[in-house]
Amino acid sequence: MDIRDAIDADAAVLTEIYNHEVANGTALWNVKPVDEAQRLAFLADRRAAGLPVLVAEIDGEVAGYASYGPFRPQDGFHQTMEHSVYLRPTFQGRGIGPALMEALIVRARDGGVHALVGAIDGVNTGSIRLHERLGFTEVGRLPQTGQKFGRWLDLVLMQLTLDDRPAP
Ligand SMILES: CC(C)(COP(=O)(O)OP(=O)(O)OC[C@H]1O[C@@H](n2cnc3c(N)ncnc32)[C@H](O)[C@@H]1OP(=O)(O)O)[C@@H](O)C(=O)NCCC(=O)NCCS
């Protein structure tokens, strides 16, 4: 497995992964598909902000991606990032998500991030277990704060604090 920074040529597969989750899953609470131009803009925005978008490649095929961006826009949150990780369905359950997350955590540490927060659908036990194995702990559960496919969804917040530095 090769884990590398995403390039513009990955926009098509990032679009496919995102839209699959929009149409079929509750890991993403959006219902409108995106197009390739929007994913290119996402890549450009993250690049301009110095934020990583990592892809995992297996035998030349992109299996999935992981990234983080600001958790909340206010100044005081600037060392806290919210991350996401998505794999193509055929690559799930093979340890690629944890490998992507480990690489993302290294980037976060190197980039001076103090805390990483994942916002996870409460029934996404695969993702919750993955995060627990990586050392994340559940720090909040917000019942019925989302909806999709005619169901209320609970949001589970999981956090990994990356260092014990005093606040600057
Ligand atoms: C969640 C996700 C990132 C985990 O990555 P992964 O590489 O599949 O992780 P793992 O191989 O370590 O599997 C994690 C757990 O999920 C289960 N799992 C993952 N994909 C599965 C699938 N398609 N069917 C059944 N179980 C699956 C694994 O069996 C494992 O369970 P365990 O902890 O009891 O062993 C990945 O499955 C994915 O992209 N899912 C869809 C999008 C999503 O949920 N993203 C996370 C948003 S917070």
PDBQT file of the ligand as one rigid body, heavy atoms in Angstrom, charges set to zero:
ROOT
HETATM    1  C1  LIG A 201     -14.910   3.158   8.452  1.00  0.00    +0.000 C 
HETATM    2  C2  LIG A 201     -13.730   2.843   7.532  1.00  0.00    +0.000 C 
HETATM    3  C3  LIG A 201     -12.915   4.082   7.303  1.00  0.00    +0.000 C 
HETATM    4  C4  LIG A 201     -12.869   1.814   8.277  1.00  0.00    +0.000 C 
HETATM    5  O1  LIG A 201     -11.731   1.508   7.489  1.00  0.00    +0.000 OA
HETATM    6  P1  LIG A 201     -11.394  -0.029   7.205  1.00  0.00    +0.000 P 
HETATM    7  O2  LIG A 201     -10.130  -0.107   6.471  1.00  0.00    +0.000 OA
HETATM    8  O3  LIG A 201     -12.572  -0.640   6.615  1.00  0.00    +0.000 OA
HETATM    9  O4  LIG A 201     -11.112  -0.474   8.712  1.00  0.00    +0.000 OA
HETATM   10  P2  LIG A 201     -10.837  -1.921   9.261  1.00  0.00    +0.000 P 
HETATM   11  O5  LIG A 201     -10.413  -2.827   8.138  1.00  0.00    +0.000 OA
HETATM   12  O6  LIG A 201      -9.941  -1.792  10.441  1.00  0.00    +0.000 OA
HETATM   13  O7  LIG A 201     -12.256  -2.325   9.757  1.00  0.00    +0.000 OA
HETATM   14  C5  LIG A 201     -12.826  -1.653  10.855  1.00  0.00    +0.000 C 
HETATM   15  C6  LIG A 201     -14.023  -2.406  11.328  1.00  0.00    +0.000 C 
HETATM   16  O8  LIG A 201     -15.095  -2.199  10.419  1.00  0.00    +0.000 OA
HETATM   17  C7  LIG A 201     -15.552  -3.437   9.893  1.00  0.00    +0.000 C 
HETATM   18  N1  LIG A 201     -15.852  -3.223   8.471  1.00  0.00    +0.000 N 
HETATM   19  C8  LIG A 201     -15.284  -2.357   7.699  1.00  0.00    +0.000 A 
HETATM   20  N2  LIG A 201     -15.830  -2.398   6.473  1.00  0.00    +0.000 NA
HETATM   21  C9  LIG A 201     -16.750  -3.297   6.495  1.00  0.00    +0.000 A 
HETATM   22  C10 LIG A 201     -17.667  -3.783   5.546  1.00  0.00    +0.000 A 
HETATM   23  N3  LIG A 201     -17.712  -3.305   4.310  1.00  0.00    +0.000 N 
HETATM   24  N4  LIG A 201     -18.498  -4.725   5.935  1.00  0.00    +0.000 NA
HETATM   25  C11 LIG A 201     -18.457  -5.196   7.196  1.00  0.00    +0.000 A 
HETATM   26  N5  LIG A 201     -17.614  -4.767   8.133  1.00  0.00    +0.000 NA
HETATM   27  C12 LIG A 201     -16.776  -3.832   7.789  1.00  0.00    +0.000 A 
HETATM   28  C13 LIG A 201     -14.390  -4.366  10.088  1.00  0.00    +0.000 C 
HETATM   29  O9  LIG A 201     -14.795  -5.720  10.159  1.00  0.00    +0.000 OA
HETATM   30  C14 LIG A 201     -13.810  -3.899  11.384  1.00  0.00    +0.000 C 
HETATM   31  O10 LIG A 201     -14.574  -4.378  12.454  1.00  0.00    +0.000 OA
HETATM   32  P3  LIG A 201     -13.861  -4.910  13.780  1.00  0.00    +0.000 P 
HETATM   33  O11 LIG A 201     -13.388  -3.677  14.463  1.00  0.00    +0.000 OA
HETATM   34  O12 LIG A 201     -14.913  -5.605  14.520  1.00  0.00    +0.000 OA
HETATM   35  O13 LIG A 201     -12.729  -5.780  13.359  1.00  0.00    +0.000 OA
HETATM   36  C15 LIG A 201     -14.183   2.235   6.170  1.00  0.00    +0.000 C 
HETATM   37  O14 LIG A 201     -14.826   1.014   6.381  1.00  0.00    +0.000 OA
HETATM   38  C16 LIG A 201     -15.078   3.168   5.375  1.00  0.00    +0.000 C 
HETATM   39  O15 LIG A 201     -14.595   3.980   4.619  1.00  0.00    +0.000 OA
HETATM   40  N6  LIG A 201     -16.403   3.039   5.551  1.00  0.00    +0.000 N 
HETATM   41  C17 LIG A 201     -17.364   3.877   4.831  1.00  0.00    +0.000 C 
HETATM   42  C18 LIG A 201     -17.223   5.360   5.174  1.00  0.00    +0.000 C 
HETATM   43  C19 LIG A 201     -17.116   5.602   6.646  1.00  0.00    +0.000 C 
HETATM   44  O16 LIG A 201     -17.859   5.040   7.459  1.00  0.00    +0.000 OA
HETATM   45  N7  LIG A 201     -16.168   6.467   7.003  1.00  0.00    +0.000 N 
HETATM   46  C20 LIG A 201     -15.921   6.871   8.361  1.00  0.00    +0.000 C 
HETATM   47  C21 LIG A 201     -16.628   8.141   8.619  1.00  0.00    +0.000 C 
HETATM   48  S1  LIG A 201     -16.369   8.627  10.321  1.00  0.00    +0.000 SA
ENDROOT
TORSDOF 0
